[in-house]
């Protein structure tokens, strides 16, 4: 039993359970690796059976020792000492096999749970991203709706009021150029006699509020991003954009 305990201590994680056949071979082998002469032939046969595929080394009724020496008699169990019975060995082996099997299943389930946890985290991140995107789209639609109700009649006087002042708006057709002096769009400048708003923000003094009618270069970046769009193509026809005075040419 001391030899078996020593072999158990030397066993690495993941190794199969030590069988009584391995213990028996160990007890009949010298430290230099040689085998006692009176057991040499038996040791060789036992080793061959142990190495052969399909040999069940933990079944004491059919393991290599039983195949070479025949069934144990009088309760004696080779390789484990005289104080251990066959029923104890069989019960212990069965229990160890079950423990090993359960351990494998637990490790497999743990790995599956970890993979599912990663997938849940990934889906949660995607949901958060889509929620933000939907919120931005809703806000953009609401803003475009508010902008679309601005009067388009050049002579209209129904513009938005600022304080107690009613702004009068009119429109002038125009061309929009990039900083490279390339023609990128055509539209109508919304002119007013008071402060203007675009996408919920005050319009700066050096910018025109322009309704886009034709887009020539959709990939051109906006000179003043509005928080919803970054290029003319994203703004789209029928929407409003802020454009610098120096890059705007009236055509009427």
C-alpha positions in Angstrom: 0.0 0.0 0.0 2.9 2.3 0.6 4.1 1.9 -3.0 0.6 2.7 -4.2 0.4 5.8 -2.1 3.8 6.9 -3.4 2.6 6.3 -7.0 -0.6 8.3 -6.3 1.5 11.2 -5.1 3.6 11.1 -8.2 0.6 11.0 -10.5 -0.1 14.2 -12.5 -3.4 15.9 -12.9 -5.3 14.4 -15.9 -3.5 11.0 -15.6 -5.7 7.9 -15.4 -6.3 6.1 -12.1 -3.5 3.9 -10.9 -4.6 0.2 -11.1 -3.5 -2.7 -9.1 -1.7 -4.1 -12.2 0.6 -1.0 -12.2 1.2 -1.5 -8.5 2.0 -5.2 -9.0 4.5 -4.4 -11.8 6.1 -1.7 -9.6 6.6 -4.2 -6.7 8.3 -6.7 -9.0 10.6 -4.2 -10.6 14.0 -3.2 -9.2 15.0 0.5 -8.9 17.4 0.1 -11.9 14.4 -1.1 -14.0 15.3 -4.8 -14.1 12.8 -7.5 -13.1 13.2 -10.3 -10.6 14.1 -13.4 -12.6 11.4 -15.6 -11.1 8.7 -13.1 -12.2 10.3 -11.9 -15.5 8.0 -13.9 -17.9 4.9 -13.0 -15.9 5.8 -9.3 -15.8 6.3 -9.2 -19.6 2.9 -10.8 -20.2 1.2 -8.4 -17.8 2.9 -5.4 -19.4 1.8 -6.6 -22.9 -1.8 -6.9 -21.8 -1.7 -3.6 -19.9 -0.5 -1.8 -23.1 -2.9 -3.6 -25.4 -5.9 -1.6 -26.5 -9.1 -2.3 -24.7 -7.6 -4.0 -21.7 -9.6 -2.9 -18.6 -6.9 -2.5 -15.9 -9.5 -1.5 -13.3 -11.7 -4.5 -13.5 -10.2 -7.0 -11.2 -12.3 -9.8 -12.7 -10.7 -9.2 -16.1 -7.6 -7.1 -15.7 -4.1 -8.2 -16.9 -3.3 -9.9 -13.5 -6.4 -12.0 -13.7 -5.7 -12.9 -17.3 -2.2 -14.1 -16.5 -2.7 -15.7 -13.0 -6.4 -16.5 -13.0 -9.1 -15.2 -10.6 -8.0 -14.3 -7.1 -8.9 -16.9 -4.5 -9.8 -16.9 -0.8 -10.4 -13.1 -0.8 -6.8 -12.4 -1.7 -6.2 -9.5 -4.1 -2.9 -9.3 -5.8 -1.1 -6.0 -5.8 -3.0 -4.4 -2.9 -2.1 -6.4 0.2 -3.8 -9.1 2.2 -6.1 -6.8 4.2 -8.2 -5.6 1.2 -11.0 -7.8 -0.1 -12.2 -8.1 -3.7 -15.6 -6.5 -2.9 -13.7 -3.4 -1.5 -11.6 -3.2 -4.6 -14.5 -3.5 -6.9 -16.5 -0.9 -5.0 -13.6 1.5 -4.8 -12.8 1.2 -8.5 -16.4 1.8 -9.4 -16.6 4.8 -7.1 -13.4 6.3 -8.5 -14.6 5.8 -12.1 -17.9 7.6 -11.3 -16.0 10.4 -9.6 -13.8 10.8 -12.6 -16.8 10.7 -14.9 -18.6 13.3 -12.8 -15.5 15.5 -12.7 -15.3 15.4 -16.5 -19.0 16.4 -16.8 -18.6 19.2 -14.4 -15.6 20.6 -16.3 -17.6 20.3 -19.5 -20.6 22.1 -18.1 -18.4 24.8 -16.6 -16.8 25.5 -20.0 -20.3 25.6 -21.6 -21.6 28.1 -18.9 -18.5 30.3 -19.5 -19.1 30.3 -23.2 -22.7 31.2 -22.7 -21.7 34.0 -20.3 -19.4 35.5 -23.0 -22.2 35.3 -25.6 -24.7 37.0 -23.2 -22.2 39.8 -22.5 -21.7 40.2 -26.3 -25.4 40.3 -26.9 -25.9 42.8 -24.1 -23.3 45.1 -25.6 -25.0 44.9 -29.1 -28.4 45.6 -27.5 -27.0 48.7 -25.7 -25.5 49.9 -29.0 -28.7 49.4 -30.9 -30.7 51.2 -28.2 -28.4 54.2 -28.5 -28.8 54.1 -32.3 -32.6 53.9 -32.1 -32.6 56.8 -29.7 -30.5 58.9 -32.1 -32.7 58.0 -35.0 -35.9 59.0 -33.2 -34.4 62.3 -32.2 -33.2 62.9 -35.8 -36.7 62.1 -37.1 -38.3 64.4 -34.6 -35.9 67.2 -35.5 -36.4 66.7 -39.3 -40.2 66.9 -38.7 -39.8 70.1 -36.8 -37.6 71.5 -39.6 -40.0 70.4 -42.3 -42.8 72.5 -41.0 -40.7 75.7 -41.5 -42.4 77.8 -44.3 -41.0 77.3 -47.8 -42.8 80.3 -49.4 -40.2 83.0 -50.1 -42.8 85.6 -49.1 -44.0 83.7 -46.0 -44.2 85.7 -42.8 -45.1 82.7 -40.6 -41.5 82.0 -39.4 -40.6 81.1 -35.9 -40.8 83.7 -33.2 -37.8 84.6 -31.0 -39.0 86.3 -27.8 -41.7 88.6 -28.9 -40.2 89.1 -32.4 -41.8 87.2 -35.3 -39.0 86.2 -37.7 -39.8 86.7 -41.4 -38.1 84.0 -43.6 -37.5 83.9 -47.3 -35.6 81.5 -49.6 -32.9 82.0 -52.2 -31.6 79.2 -54.5 -27.9 78.5 -54.1 -25.0 76.3 -54.8 -22.8 74.7 -52.1 -19.1 74.3 -52.5 -16.4 72.4 -50.5 -13.3 73.9 -49.2 -11.6 72.6 -52.4 -14.0 74.8 -54.4 -15.9 71.8 -55.8 -19.6 72.0 -56.4 -21.2 69.5 -54.0 -24.9 70.3 -53.7 -27.7 72.7 -54.7 -30.4 74.0 -52.5 -32.2 77.0 -51.0 -30.8 79.3 -48.3 -33.3 80.1 -45.6 -32.9 83.8 -44.8 -34.5 85.5 -41.8 -34.5 88.9 -40.2 -33.7 87.4 -36.8 -31.9 84.5 -35.1 -32.4 81.0 -36.6 -32.3 77.5 -35.2 -31.1 74.3 -37.0 -31.5 70.9 -35.5 -32.4 72.4 -32.2 -29.3 74.6 -31.9 -28.8 78.4 -32.7 -27.4 79.0 -36.1 -24.0 80.7 -36.0 -23.7 84.1 -37.8 -21.2 82.9 -40.4 -23.5 80.0 -41.5 -26.5 79.7 -43.7 -29.4 77.4 -43.0 -29.8 75.5 -46.3 -32.5 73.1 -47.5 -30.8 70.5 -49.7 -32.5 69.9 -53.1 -29.7 68.1 -55.1 -26.6 66.2 -53.8 -23.7 66.0 -56.2 -21.0 64.6 -53.9 -22.5 62.7 -51.0 -19.3 61.7 -49.4 -18.2 65.3 -48.6 -17.9 66.0 -44.9 -20.0 68.7 -43.4 -18.1 71.8 -42.5 -20.2 72.0 -39.3 -21.4 68.5 -38.1 -24.8 68.7 -36.5 -24.5 65.7 -34.1 -26.6 63.5 -36.4 -24.8 63.5 -39.7 -21.2 63.7 -40.8 -21.6 63.8 -44.7 -24.0 65.3 -47.2 -25.1 61.9 -48.2 -26.2 61.2 -44.6 -28.2 64.5 -44.5 -30.1 63.6 -47.6 -32.3 65.5 -49.9 -35.1 67.6 -48.2 -33.2 68.1 -45.0 -31.4 71.1 -43.6 -27.7 71.7 -43.3 -25.5 74.5 -41.9 -23.1 75.9 -44.6 -20.4 78.6 -44.5 -21.2 81.9 -46.2 -17.8 81.8 -48.1 -18.7 78.4 -49.6 -22.3 79.4 -50.7 -23.2 81.0 -54.0 -26.6 82.4 -54.7 -28.0 81.6 -58.2 -31.0 83.9 -58.4 
